[in-house]
Amino acid sequence: MSEAIAINAALNAPNRQYPLERTRNIGIAAHIDAGKTTTTERILFYTGLIHKIGDVDDGNTVTDWMEQEKERGITITSAAVTCFWTQKKEEGLYKAREAIAHRINIIDTPGHVDFTAEVERSMRVLDGAVAVFCGVAGVQPQSETVWRQATKYKVPRIAFVNKMDRTGANFDNALNDMRKKLNAYAFPIFLPIGAEDQFAGVVDVVNQKAIVWGTGDIQNEGLKYEIKEIPDALKEAAKQALEELIDAVSNKDDVIAEMVLEEKPISPEALKAGIRRLTCKIEMIPVLCGSAFKKKGVQVLVDAVVDYLPSPIDIPSAVGHELGSENMLDVPTNDNGKFCSLAFKLWTDPYAGKLVFFRVYSGQLKKGDTIYNPRTRKRERVSRLMVIQGSERKDIDSVYSGDIAALVGLRNITTGDTLCNEDFDITLEPPTFPEPVISMAIEPKTKADRDKMSEGLQRLAEEDPTFHVFTNEETSQLIIAGMGELHLEIIRDRLKREFKVEADSGAPQIAYRETITKSAEGEGKFIRQSGGRGQYGHACVRIEPNEKGKGVEVVNEIVGGAIPREYVPAVEDGIREAIKSGVYAGYQVIDIKVAITDGSFHEVDSNELAFKMAGIFGLKDAFDKAGPIILEPIMKVEVTTPDEYQGDLLGDINRRRGVIQGVDAKNGQTVLNATVPLAEMFGYATAIRSLSKGRASYSMEPMNFEQVPNSVLTTVLDAAKKKPAARS
């Protein structure tokens, strides 16, 4: 580690204020209402970025700056902020540590499943994450989703068990939940001192000290802390936790293992170094606890971010694909390397215009420089750079490797584009996003709003990769599609507020899918003769089911030139067009394999259009013989309710074609886990409030697609015929 720091210090540009080893790019991620935004707000206060703490309920936090966020008390869009933290030398606790300043770039992400794209693209560019868990509820459905997203992009993380002051808070239960549900190698580096209204502080397991916060009114509670000896009642638990921590680290870290075998004393500094190595390699999850609302445990959380989460040089270099070849190129984290960055988010700012958020992986960029987009093969001059502090913008002159910032005024940029030097022709892996599961028709209330609505929807679609806009060819209606009812509701609200467009919309429609149950062969012929030169195309195809989730595969098995090579792509285009528009009921086809096996051509009359039509007809012919079925999106639903409403809610889930997966007791309440078709979940928020007198809550996330049962198939097919605009 010391060699890497020394080498990087030599390579760094002299005007970089914070070296790479003292830079952290982190995200705050969790289930909805676990306390992400509150935690972020407290971090910003303690790092000096703000001088008055905002509150989610009051709608005055830094990162929840959109009007919709303030009104609903939820995070909708990921917000980036940059703050600075100086670790101070603390007598008796951090004896060897001098005051060292670090730059921390924080992205506060949404917890609601409808805005999962914000988490996805944030995880793609982060070096580390703080996973926040509710001390009462433990691991919840969206907790699992963000955990999988962090694992997908190989993001090291630490865990913060929040809300330890709440009634029913149980640190051990939350820890066991992580180990059981997330399969996490999680071990506490802090233990709570008390719980619920008796929560007073934490035990620092590594240093074997107690950290106790002050009490008083909410505004001042937890602002200062004292370092004390561990209370007698917790000494044995703290000692045991330290032994378990050393044992856990030695199982995976050779340095600590050798010290244990040689029976050498393990200092706090050595243990922390071992924990850091494992955390950076995603082999261990250090677990902390606190109450962000009461301002307890936040300072030590920021210390843990610095101590355990990686800097840009502690993780493997980014890897990109060299255009025009199969080569993969390393993008070393180095200020003096060739400039390379990834555009991970677009946002339309009412004052600055179009913002492109980007993460720099290599090199540096200054105002006036020219950057290159390998996708469009175009160059653009950088006229303005800025860092974002929630709703505030601060202009800067340059950015360096490891930085997260925003560009202003660039055109023809989409989420996932690589921005680099022209002589470094490389593309980094873009983030991937789920397909929409719900759609509706939309139209302006007046003809005068038509152009404004079109422009507004186009901008919103550029910003949000999970929001799609298209025109139904059969009805000429404009269709919007997204991840859920709330997602589309927010889109309509933004249209009204930001683009001044009043719009009417139809009822939400489900994004059903089509697939097949067996193999079949089909033949398509397109022959037209109307005087003069005619048209002739003939293709034979074979289709078979593909593995669930594998998507669509189209292969060419033509031998002997039955279809000339130049016409095969046209057949493939026809097949893919039919797949997209649907065959059975007009819904997109998924999870099939298609092989082009044979055909014939005419020396004079054959052309690309004829073979494209032959591909469409061939697929439809085979599809009709292959046992077509309709698939519907299935949601994973978790309902938390007082015991007395359990029966009513179970009955309601059963009426909605739900399948109960488990009923658990947690902290005096009942948790129902079920899978329910999305089609049956419309209006559930109102129903659950009514059945439980407002005391139950629920969350849901997409799970998979399953076959529509015969009992409702006719209804689905009839609806598809009556409302073609609802398809997507």
C-alpha positions in Angstrom: 0.0 0.0 0.0 2.8 2.4 0.9 4.6 1.8 -2.4 1.3 2.5 -4.3 0.9 5.8 -2.4 4.5 6.8 -3.1 4.3 6.1 -6.8 1.0 7.9 -7.1 2.3 10.9 -5.2 5.1 11.1 -7.8 2.7 10.9 -10.7 0.1 13.3 -9.4 -0.2 16.7 -10.9 1.2 19.3 -8.4 -2.0 21.3 -8.3 -4.2 18.4 -7.1 -5.4 19.4 -3.7 -6.4 16.0 -2.3 -4.2 13.0 -3.4 -5.9 9.9 -4.7 -5.2 7.9 -1.6 -7.2 10.5 0.4 -10.2 10.5 -2.0 -13.3 8.4 -1.4 -16.2 7.9 -3.8 -19.0 6.3 -1.9 -22.8 5.8 -2.2 -25.4 5.6 0.6 -27.8 2.8 -0.4 -30.7 1.0 1.4 -34.3 0.0 1.5 -36.8 2.9 1.5 -37.1 4.7 4.8 -34.0 3.1 6.4 -32.5 6.6 6.9 -30.1 7.1 3.9 -30.9 10.8 3.4 -30.9 11.5 7.1 -27.5 9.8 7.4 -26.2 11.8 4.4 -27.5 15.1 5.9 -25.7 14.4 9.2 -22.5 13.5 7.4 -22.6 16.8 5.5 -23.2 18.7 8.8 -20.2 17.0 10.6 -17.9 17.6 7.6 -18.8 21.3 7.6 -20.6 21.5 4.3 -23.8 22.7 6.0 -24.2 24.5 9.2 -27.8 23.7 9.9 -29.1 20.2 9.8 -32.1 19.6 7.5 -34.8 17.0 8.0 -36.6 14.7 5.5 -40.0 15.5 7.2 -39.4 19.2 6.9 -38.3 18.9 3.2 -35.1 20.9 3.7 -32.3 18.3 3.2 -29.4 19.0 0.8 -29.8 15.9 -1.3 -33.6 15.7 -1.5 -33.9 19.0 -3.4 -36.6 18.2 -6.0 -40.0 19.5 -5.1 -41.5 16.0 -5.5 -38.9 14.6 -3.0 -39.7 17.3 -0.5 -43.4 16.7 -0.7 -43.2 12.9 -0.5 -40.3 12.6 1.9 -38.5 10.1 -0.4 -35.5 10.2 -2.6 -36.3 10.1 -6.3 -33.0 11.0 -8.0 -29.5 10.2 -6.9 -27.8 13.3 -5.6 -24.0 13.9 -5.7 -22.3 16.0 -3.0 -18.6 16.6 -2.2 -17.4 17.1 1.3 -14.2 17.1 3.3 -13.4 15.2 6.5 -10.4 15.7 8.8 -9.6 12.8 11.0 -8.3 14.2 14.2 -5.8 12.7 16.6 -7.8 11.6 19.6 -6.1 11.0 22.9 -6.5 7.5 24.1 -8.3 6.2 20.9 -6.3 7.1 17.8 -2.9 7.6 19.4 -0.9 7.4 16.2 -3.2 9.4 13.9 -2.4 13.0 13.0 -5.0 15.3 11.6 -5.5 14.2 7.9 -7.9 15.7 5.5 -9.9 13.6 3.0 -12.2 14.4 0.1 -15.4 12.4 0.1 -17.7 12.3 -2.9 -21.1 11.0 -1.8 -24.0 9.8 -3.8 -27.3 9.5 -1.9 -29.5 7.0 -3.8 -33.2 6.3 -3.8 -34.7 3.4 -1.8 -37.9 3.0 -3.8 -37.8 0.1 -6.3 -39.4 2.4 -9.0 -36.1 4.4 -9.1 -33.7 1.4 -9.0 -31.9 2.8 -12.1 -30.5 5.6 -10.0 -28.9 3.0 -7.7 -27.7 0.9 -10.7 -25.8 3.8 -12.4 -24.4 5.1 -9.2 -23.0 1.7 -8.2 -21.3 1.5 -11.6 -19.0 4.5 -10.8 -18.5 4.1 -7.0 -15.4 2.7 -5.2 -17.3 1.9 -2.0 -20.8 2.0 -0.4 -22.4 2.4 3.0 -25.3 0.0 3.2 -27.8 1.4 5.7 -30.1 -1.0 7.5 -33.0 -0.2 9.8 -32.2 -1.5 13.3 -35.9 -2.5 13.7 -36.7 -4.1 10.3 -33.2 -5.4 9.5 -32.7 -6.6 5.9 -35.7 -5.7 3.8 -36.5 -6.5 0.1 -34.9 -3.4 -1.4 -31.9 -4.0 0.9 -31.3 -7.2 -1.0 -31.7 -5.5 -4.3 -29.1 -2.8 -3.7 -26.8 -5.4 -2.2 -27.0 -7.4 -5.4 -26.3 -4.3 -7.4 -23.2 -3.6 -5.3 -22.1 -7.2 -5.8 -22.7 -7.0 -9.5 -20.3 -4.0 -9.9 -17.8 -5.3 -7.3 -18.3 -2.5 -4.9 -16.8 -2.9 -1.4 -19.1 -1.9 1.4 -19.6 -1.3 5.1 -22.9 -1.7 6.9 -24.5 0.9 9.2 -27.4 -0.4 11.4 -29.4 2.8 11.8 -32.4 3.8 14.0 -30.9 2.1 17.1 -33.0 4.6 19.2 -36.3 3.2 17.8 -38.6 1.0 19.7 -37.9 -2.6 18.7 -34.3 -1.9 17.6 -32.2 -5.1 17.8 -28.6 -5.0 16.6 -28.0 -8.7 16.8 -31.1 -9.5 14.7 -30.0 -7.0 12.0 -26.5 -8.6 12.0 -27.9 -12.1 11.7 -30.2 -10.9 9.0 -27.2 -9.8 6.9 -25.5 -13.1 7.4 -28.6 -15.1 6.6 -30.3 -13.2 3.8 -27.3 -11.5 2.2 -24.8 -14.3 2.8 -22.5 -11.5 4.1 -19.2 -12.2 6.0 -20.3 -9.5 8.4 -18.7 -8.7 11.7 -19.3 -5.8 14.1 -16.5 -3.3 14.6 -18.9 -1.3 16.9 -21.5 -2.6 19.4 -24.4 -0.6 20.7 -24.5 0.7 24.3 -28.1 0.2 25.1 -31.0 0.3 22.6 -34.3 2.0 22.0 -34.7 5.1 24.3 -31.6 3.8 26.3 -29.2 4.0 23.3 -26.3 6.1 24.5 -23.3 5.3 22.4 -21.2 2.5 20.9 -18.3 0.3 21.9 -15.3 0.5 19.6 -14.4 -3.2 19.3 -11.0 -2.6 17.7 -9.8 -0.1 20.3 -11.8 -1.6 23.2 -13.1 1.8 24.2 -16.6 3.3 24.7 -17.8 6.3 22.8 -20.8 8.0 24.5 -22.8 10.9 23.0 -24.4 13.7 25.0 -28.1 13.9 25.6 -30.6 16.8 25.6 -33.0 18.3 23.1 -33.1 16.7 19.6 -31.4 19.6 17.9 -28.3 19.3 20.1 -28.3 15.7 21.1 -25.3 13.7 19.9 -23.3 16.7 18.7 -20.4 15.9 20.9 -19.0 12.6 22.3 -16.7 11.4 25.0 -14.3 8.4 24.9 -14.5 6.4 28.0 -13.7 3.0 29.4 -16.2 0.2 28.4 -19.1 -0.1 31.0 -18.6 -3.2 33.2 -21.8 -4.8 31.9 -20.4 -4.8 28.3 -16.7 -5.6 28.9 -17.2 -9.4 28.4 -19.3 -8.8 25.2 -16.7 -6.4 23.9 -13.8 -8.8 24.6 -15.7 -11.7 22.9 -16.5 -9.5 19.9 -12.8 -8.6 19.5 -11.8 -12.2 19.6 -14.4 -13.1 17.0 -13.3 -10.2 14.9 -9.6 -11.2 15.0 -10.6 -14.8 14.2 -12.8 -13.7 11.3 -9.9 -11.6 9.8 -7.3 -14.2 10.4 -9.4 -16.8 8.4 -9.0 -14.7 5.3 -6.0 -12.4 5.8 -2.5 -14.0 5.7 -0.8 -11.2 7.7 -3.2 -11.5 10.7 -3.2 -15.3 10.4 0.6 -15.4 10.7 0.5 -13.1 13.7 -2.2 -15.4 15.3 -0.1 -18.5 14.6 3.0 -17.0 16.1 1.0 -15.7 19.0 2.1 -12.1 18.5 -0.1 -9.4 20.0 -2.3 -7.8 17.4 -2.4 -4.0 17.7 -5.5 -2.0 16.8 -3.5 -0.5 13.8 -2.6 -4.0 12.5 -6.2 -5.3 12.9 -7.6 -2.2 11.2 -5.2 -2.7 8.3 -6.3 -6.3 8.0 -10.0 -5.3 8.0 -9.3 -2.7 5.4 -7.5 -5.2 3.1 -10.5 -7.6 3.3 -13.1 -4.9 2.9 -11.4 -3.6 -0.3 -11.3 -7.1 -1.7 -15.1 -7.5 -0.8 -14.2 -10.4 1.5 -15.6 -8.8 4.7 -18.3 -6.4 5.8 -17.5 -4.3 8.8 -20.7 -3.4 10.7 -21.4 -0.2 12.6 -24.5 1.1 14.4 -26.0 4.4 15.5 -28.9 6.7 15.2 -28.5 9.3 12.4 -31.6 11.1 13.5 -30.2 11.5 17.0 -26.8 12.3 15.5 -25.2 9.3 17.3 -22.6 7.2 15.5 -22.3 9.5 12.5 -18.8 10.8 13.2 -17.4 7.3 13.7 -19.2 6.2 10.5 -17.3 8.9 8.5 -14.1 7.7 10.2 -14.9 4.1 9.0 -15.5 5.3 5.5 -11.9 6.7 5.5 -10.4 3.8 7.4 -12.0 0.9 5.6 -13.5 1.8 2.2 -11.0 2.0 -0.7 -9.6 5.0 -2.5 -9.4 4.8 -6.3 -6.0 3.3 -6.1 -7.0 0.5 -3.7 -9.2 -1.2 -6.3 -8.4 -2.8 -9.7 -8.1 -0.4 -12.6 -11.0 0.1 -14.8 -11.0 -2.1 -18.0 -12.3 -1.0 -21.4 -12.8 -2.5 -24.8 -10.5 -1.2 -27.6 -12.7 -0.2 -30.5 -12.0 -2.1 -33.7 -10.5 -5.1 -31.9 -11.2 -7.8 -29.3 -8.5 -6.3 -27.0 -9.3 -5.2 -23.4 -7.3 -2.3 -22.2 -6.5 -1.3 -18.6 -7.3 2.3 -17.6 -4.8 3.0 -14.8 -5.8 5.4 -12.1 -3.3 8.1 -12.8 -3.6 11.9 -13.3 -0.9 11.9 -16.0 -2.5 9.1 -18.0 -4.7 9.5 -21.0 -8.1 11.0 -20.1 -10.9 8.5 -19.8 -14.2 8.8 -18.0 -17.8 7.4 -18.0 -21.0 9.5 -18.3 -23.3 7.8 -15.8 -26.2 10.3 -15.4 -27.9 13.1 -17.4 -29.9 15.8 -15.8 -31.7 18.9 -17.2 -31.0 21.8 -14.8 -33.4 24.8 -15.1 -30.5 27.2 -14.8 -27.4 25.5 -16.2 -29.1 23.5 -18.9 -28.1 19.9 -19.7 -25.7 18.4 -17.1 -23.6 15.3 -17.7 -22.4 13.6 -14.5 -19.2 11.7 -15.1 -16.6 9.8 -13.2 -12.9 10.3 -14.2 -10.9 7.0 -14.3 -7.7 8.3 -15.8 -6.0 11.6 -16.6 -7.3 15.1 -16.0 -9.6 17.5 -17.8 -9.6 21.3 -17.8 -12.0 23.9 -19.1 -11.2 24.6 -22.7 -10.0 21.0 -23.4 -11.6 18.9 -26.1 -13.1 15.5 -25.3 -14.0 12.6 -27.7 -17.1 10.3 -27.7 -16.1 6.9 -29.3 -19.8 6.1 -29.8 -20.6 9.1 -31.9 -17.0 9.6 -33.2 -17.4 13.3 -32.4 -15.3 15.8 -30.4 -16.6 18.6 -28.2 -15.0 21.4 -26.4 -15.5 21.6 -22.6 -16.8 25.1 -21.7 -17.8 24.5 -18.1 -17.1 22.1 -15.3 -18.8 22.0 -11.9 -19.3 19.9 -8.8 -22.8 19.5 -7.4 -23.8 20.1 -3.8 -27.4 18.9 -4.0 -29.3 21.7 -5.7 -26.2 24.1 -5.7 -23.6 24.2 -8.4 -19.9 25.2 -7.9 -17.8 25.9 -11.0 -14.3 24.4 -11.0 -11.4 24.7 -13.4 -10.3 21.1 -13.6 -11.0 17.5 -12.6 -8.6 14.6 -11.9 -8.6 10.8 -11.9 -11.0 9.5 -9.2 -13.2 12.7 -9.3 -16.9 12.8 -9.9 -18.2 16.0 -11.5 -20.5 17.4 -14.1 -20.1 18.8 -17.6 -22.4 21.5 -19.0 -23.5 22.0 -22.6 -22.4 18.8 -24.2 -24.7 17.4 -27.0 -25.4 13.9 -28.2 -24.5 12.2 -24.9 -26.3 9.2 -23.5 -26.0 7.4 -20.2 -23.1 5.0 -20.3 -21.1 6.9 -22.9 -17.3 6.9 -22.6 -15.7 10.3 -22.8 -11.9 10.2 -23.5 -9.0 11.5 -25.5 -9.2 11.0 -29.2 -6.0 8.9 -29.2 -7.4 6.6 -26.5 -10.2 4.9 -28.5 -11.8 2.8 -25.8 -15.3 2.1 -24.4 -15.9 1.4 -20.7 -18.6 -1.0 -19.7 -21.9 1.0 -19.3 -24.4 0.3 -16.5 -27.2 -2.0 -17.4 -30.9 -1.3 -16.6 -34.1 -3.3 -16.3 -36.8 -3.1 -18.8 -40.1 -1.2 -17.9 -42.9 -3.3 -16.5 -45.8 -0.9 -16.8 -47.1 1.5 -19.5 -49.9 3.9 -20.2 -51.1 6.1 -23.0 -50.6 9.9 -22.6 -51.8 12.9 -24.5 -51.7 16.7 -23.9 -54.9 18.4 -22.8 -54.5 21.0 -25.6 -53.0 20.9 -29.1 -50.8 23.8 -28.1 -49.1 21.5 -25.5 -48.2 18.8 -28.0 -44.8 20.0 -29.0 -43.9 21.0 -25.4 -44.9 17.5 -24.2 -42.9 15.8 -26.9 -39.8 17.8 -26.0 -40.3 17.2 -22.2 -40.8 13.5 -22.6 -37.7 13.2 -24.8 -35.6 15.0 -22.2 -36.9 12.9 -19.4 -36.2 9.7 -21.4 -32.6 10.9 -21.9 -32.2 11.3 -18.2 -33.8 8.0 -17.1 -32.9 4.8 -19.0 -35.8 2.9 -17.4 -38.3 5.4 -18.8 -39.3 4.7 -22.4 -41.5 6.8 -24.8 -42.8 5.4 -28.1 -45.7 5.8 -30.5 -48.1 2.9 -31.1 -48.2 2.4 -34.8 -51.8 1.0 -34.8 -53.4 3.8 -32.9 -50.8 6.6 -33.2 -51.1 7.1 -29.4 -48.0 8.1 -27.4 -47.1 5.5 -24.8 -44.9 6.0 -21.8 -43.4 3.0 -19.9 -41.6 2.8 -16.6 -40.9 0.8 -13.5 -44.1 1.3 -11.5 -47.1 3.5 -10.8 -45.1 6.0 -8.7 -42.5 6.2 -11.5 -45.0 7.3 -14.1 -46.8 9.5 -11.6 -43.5 11.4 -11.0 -42.9 11.7 -14.7 -46.4 13.3 -15.2 -45.7 15.6 -12.3 -42.4 16.7 -13.7 -44.0 17.3 -17.1 -46.4 19.7 -15.4 -43.9 21.5 -13.2 -40.8 21.6 -15.3 -42.3 21.8 -18.8 -45.7 23.4 -18.0 -47.6 20.6 -19.8 -51.0 19.4 -18.6 -51.5 15.8 -19.8 -54.2 13.2 -19.6 -53.3 9.5 -19.3 -55.0 6.2 -19.5 -55.0 3.5 -16.9 -51.6 1.8 -16.3 -51.1 -1.3 -18.4 -48.9 -4.3 -17.7 -45.8 -5.1 -19.9 -46.7 -8.7 -20.6 -44.2 -10.9 -22.5 -44.6 -13.8 -25.0 -42.6 -17.0 -25.3 -42.9 -20.6 -26.4 -43.0 -24.0 -24.8 -41.7 -26.3 -27.5 -39.6 -26.3 -30.7 -41.2 -25.8 -34.1 -40.3 -25.0 -37.7 -41.8 -22.3 -39.9 -41.6 -21.0 -43.4 -42.1 -17.5 -44.7 -42.6 -16.5 -48.3 -43.0 -13.0 -49.7 -43.9 -13.0 -53.4 -45.2 -9.9 -55.3 -45.7 -9.6 -59.0 -47.3 -6.4 -60.2 -45.8 -5.8 -63.6 -42.2 -5.1 -64.2 -39.7 -6.3 -61.5 -41.3 -8.3 -58.7 -40.3 -9.2 -55.2 -39.3 -12.6 -53.9 -38.1 -13.7 -50.5 -38.2 -17.2 -48.9 -36.9 -18.2 -45.5 -37.2 -21.2 -43.2 -36.6 -20.9 -39.5 -36.5 -23.2 -36.5 -37.4 -21.9 -33.0 -37.0 -23.4 -29.6 -37.3 -22.2 -26.0 -34.2 -20.6 -24.4 -33.2 -20.6 -20.8 -35.1 -18.2 -18.6 -33.4 -14.8 -18.6 -31.2 -15.6 -21.5 -33.1 -13.4 -23.9 -33.3 -13.9 -27.7 -30.6 -15.6 -29.8 -30.7 -15.5 -33.6 -28.2 -17.7 -35.5 -27.5 -18.3 -39.2 -27.4 -22.0 -40.2 -27.7 -21.5 -43.9 -25.4 -23.7 -45.9 -24.8 -23.9 -49.7 -26.0 -20.4 -50.4 -29.7 -21.2 -50.2 -30.1 -17.5 -49.1 -27.3 -15.2 -50.5 -25.1 -13.9 -47.7 -26.1 -10.2 -48.4 -29.8 -11.1 -47.6 -29.3 -13.0 -44.4 -29.1 -9.7 -42.3 -32.4 -8.7 -43.8 -34.0 -12.0 -42.6 -32.5 -11.4 -39.1 -33.9 -7.8 -39.1 -37.4 -9.2 -39.9 -37.2 -11.8 -37.2 -36.1 -9.2 -34.6 -38.9 -6.8 -35.7 -41.5 -9.6 -35.2 -40.0 -10.4 -31.8 -40.2 -6.8 -30.7 -43.7 -6.2 -31.8 -45.0 -9.6 -30.7 -46.7 -12.5 -32.5 -49.3 -14.1 -30.2 -50.9 -11.0 -28.6 -48.7 -8.0 -29.6 -46.3 -8.2 -26.6 -42.5 -8.5 -26.9 -41.1 -12.0 -27.2 -38.4 -13.2 -24.8 -36.2 -16.2 -24.1 -36.2 -18.0 -27.5 -33.6 -19.3 -29.9 -34.1 -18.7 -33.6 -32.1 -20.4 -36.3 -32.4 -19.5 -40.0 -32.1 -22.9 -41.7 -33.1 -22.7 -45.3 -34.7 -20.7 -48.0 -34.5 -19.7 -51.7 -34.0 -16.7 -53.9 -34.7 -15.3 -57.3 -31.9 -13.9 -59.4 -33.8 -10.8 -60.4 -36.7 -10.3 -58.0 -35.0 -10.9 -54.6 -34.2 -7.9 -52.5 -33.7 -6.9 -48.8 -37.3 -5.9 -48.2 -38.6 -9.2 -49.5 -36.3 -11.2 -47.3 -37.1 -9.0 -44.3 -40.8 -9.8 -44.8 -40.0 -13.5 -45.3 -38.2 -13.4 -41.9 -41.3 -11.9 -40.2 -43.7 -14.4 -41.8 -41.3 -17.3 -41.1 -41.1 -16.5 -37.4 -44.9 -16.0 -37.1 -45.5 -19.4 -38.8 -43.1 -21.2 -36.4 -44.3 -19.3 -33.3 -47.9 -20.4 -33.9 -46.8 -24.0 -33.8 -44.5 -23.7 -30.8 -47.1 -23.6 -28.0 -47.1 -19.8 -27.4 -47.8 -18.5 -23.9 -48.2 -15.1 -22.3 -45.9 -14.2 -19.3 -46.7 -11.6 -16.6 -44.4 -9.8 -14.3 -44.3 -11.2 -10.8 -43.5 -9.0 -7.8 -41.8 -9.9 -4.5 -44.0 -8.4 -1.8 -43.2 -7.9 1.9 -46.0 -6.7 4.2 -45.3 -5.7 7.8 -48.5 -5.5 9.9 -49.6 -5.7 13.6 -50.7 -9.2 14.4 -54.5 -8.4 14.5 -54.6 -7.6 10.8 -52.6 -10.6 9.6 -55.7 -12.7 8.6 -57.3 -9.9 6.6 -54.1 -9.1 4.7 -53.4 -12.8 4.0 -56.9 -13.2 2.6 -56.4 -10.1 0.4 -53.1 -11.4 -0.9 -54.7 -14.7 -1.8 -57.5 -12.9 -3.6 -54.8 -11.1 -5.7 -53.5 -14.5 -6.9 -50.6 -14.1 -4.5 -48.5 -17.0 -3.1 -47.4 -16.7 0.5 -43.7 -17.6 0.8 -43.4 -17.2 4.6 -44.9 -15.6 7.7 -42.4 -14.3 10.3 -42.6 -12.6 13.6 -40.3 -9.6 14.0 -40.2 -7.1 16.8 -43.8 -7.6 17.8 -45.2 -7.5 14.3 -45.9 -10.0 11.6 -44.0 -9.9 8.3 -45.7 -11.6 5.3 -43.5 -12.5 2.3 -45.4 -13.3 -0.9 -45.1 -13.3 -4.7 -48.0 -11.5 -6.4 -48.6 -10.7 -10.1 -48.1 -7.0 -10.8 -51.5 -6.9 -12.5 -53.1 -7.5 -9.1 -51.1 -4.9 -7.2 -52.8 -1.8 -8.6 -54.4 0.2 -5.8 -52.8 -2.0 -3.2 -51.5 1.1 -1.2 -55.1 2.2 -0.6 -56.3 -1.4 0.2 -53.6 -2.1 2.8 -54.3 1.2 4.5 -58.0 0.4 4.6 -57.6 -3.2 5.9 -55.1 -2.2 8.6 -56.5 1.2 9.6 -53.3 2.7 8.3 -51.0 0.6 10.5 -49.5 -1.8 8.0 -46.9 -1.1 5.3 -45.5 -2.9 2.3 -42.7 -2.9 -0.3 -42.4 -4.7 -3.5 -39.8 -5.3 -6.2 -39.8 -7.1 -9.6 -38.9 -10.8 -9.3 -39.4 -12.6 -12.6 -41.9 -13.4 -15.4 -44.3 -16.4 -15.0 -47.0 -17.9 -17.3 -50.4 -16.3 -17.1 -52.8 -18.9 -15.8 -55.6 -20.1 -18.0 -58.2 -18.6 -15.7 -57.1 -15.1 -16.6 -55.6 -15.7 -20.1 -58.8 -14.8 -22.0 -59.1 -11.5 -20.1 -55.5 -10.6 -21.0 -55.9 -11.5 -24.7 -59.2 -9.6 -24.9 -57.6 -6.5 -23.3 -54.7 -6.8 -25.7 -57.1 -6.6 -28.7 -59.1 -3.7 -27.2 -56.1 -1.6 -26.1 -53.2 -2.1 -28.4 -51.7 1.2 -27.2 -51.0 -0.4 -23.8 -48.5 -2.9 -25.2 -44.8 -2.4 -24.8 
